[in-house]
Amino acid sequence: MVETAKKGLVVSWCQQLEVLTHEAIGCFVTHCGWNSTLEGVSLGVPMVTVPGWTNQTTNAKFITDVWKVGLKALANSDGVVKREVLLQCIEEVMVGERGNEIRQNATKWKVMAQKTFEFGGSFNKVVDDFLAKMVSRLY
């Protein structure tokens, strides 16, 4: 689109993991599906949440109030998140004291996720235990 050519890129579909790992990404506006939530948290990307339904509101609660890695863009009485509200949330995540805290928390969660998958990490141990049980059942 011509309007965004110098500011960003609007696409209909992309490889989300490739986008989230790019060094230029400072904020992830997400609908808070579980996969997107895990990707954002494990990659250390601060988020602005725009949940729609089902588990998305719960995931948004974790992102904003438990892990403290993002802000929720509040919808109006018609259920619509207005452009001004979204912009304010993005700016708050990207700059300022609260944004700094969110970015620090995002980095903390990224490091914890990485440790989980390292050799000897908790996920590694669970997989090893599972495989040992499966092998023992074969014999």
N, C-alpha and C positions, 0 to 999 in steps of 0.2 A: 504494500500500500504506500502510496506517495506520502501521505501525512506522517507516517512513522519511519520513513526511510533513514533518517539521521538519528532517530532516538531509539529505535528497537526494531523488532521483526515480529510480524503477526503471521502465524501459520495455522493451518487447519489441523495438523497432526505432526508430532515429532517424537524422537527417542527421548523420553523424559529423563532417564538416568544420564544420558550424555549432556543434556542441558543442565541438570542440577549439579553435575561435577565440574562444569566450566567455571573458571576463575572469575568471570565477569558477573556471575549471578550473586546478587546480594540479598534477594528476597524471593520467596516462592508464594504466590497467591494460589491457594489450594482449596478444593471442595472438601478435603479431608477424608477421602476414601482411605481405607486401611493401607493399601499399597503405597499411595502417595505419602501418607503420614510416615510410614516406616522409611521410605526413601529420603524424605526431607530430614527426619531426625537422624538417621544413620549417616547421612552425608553432611550434617552440620549446617543446614541451610535454614536461616530464620524464615518464619512463615507468617502470612496473613491468611486467616481462615475465613472461608465463606461456605459453611456447611449447608447442605440442603435438607437431607432427611436421613432416616434410619441411624446407622452407627456414626454418621458424619458429625453429628452434634456431640456425641461422646468423645470422639477423636479430637474434635476442636477443643473440648474442655481439657483434655490431657495436654494438648499442645500449648494452650494459653495458661492454665492454672496449675498444672502438675509439673510438667517439664519446663515451663516458662521459656519456650523457644519461639513464641509468636504472639500475635494479637488477633482478636476476632473483629471482623468488620461487621458492624451491626446493621441488620436490615430494618427498613422502615415498616410502618404498619401494613403496607401492602406486600411485605416479604421481599422487597427489593433493596439491594445494597446500592446506594447512590454513589456516583462517581466521586463526589467530594469526600465521602466517608472512606472509600477505598484508598483514595490518594492520601488522606490524612494518616491512615494505618501504615501504608507503605513508607511514607516519610518518617513516621515515628520509629519504625523498625530500622530504617536505613541510617538515621542520624540521631544525635542526642543521647542523653544519659540512659533512658529506658531502652533505646535501640542497642546501646553498648552492652547493657545487661543481657538482653535477648541474644545478642551475638555471642557473648561469653558462654551463656548456657547452651547454645547450639553447638559450640565447639566442644564443650564438656561432654555432651551426649554423643557426639561423633566419636570422640576418643573412647568412651565406654563401649560403643558398638564395635569399634575396631578391636578392642581387647577381647571381646566376647568371641570373635571369630579367629583370633590368633591360635597358634598351636598351644594347647594347654588351657585355652579359654573355656568358659562355661559351655558354649555351643559345641565346641570341639569335643568336650568330655561327654556331652549328651549323645552326640553322634557315635563316638567310640563305644559307649555303653550299649546303645541300641544295636550296633553291628555285632558286638560280642554276644548279646542275647540271641540275635537271629542265627548266628553261626553255631552257637551251642545247641540250638533246637534242631539243627540239621544232623547232629551226631549223637 
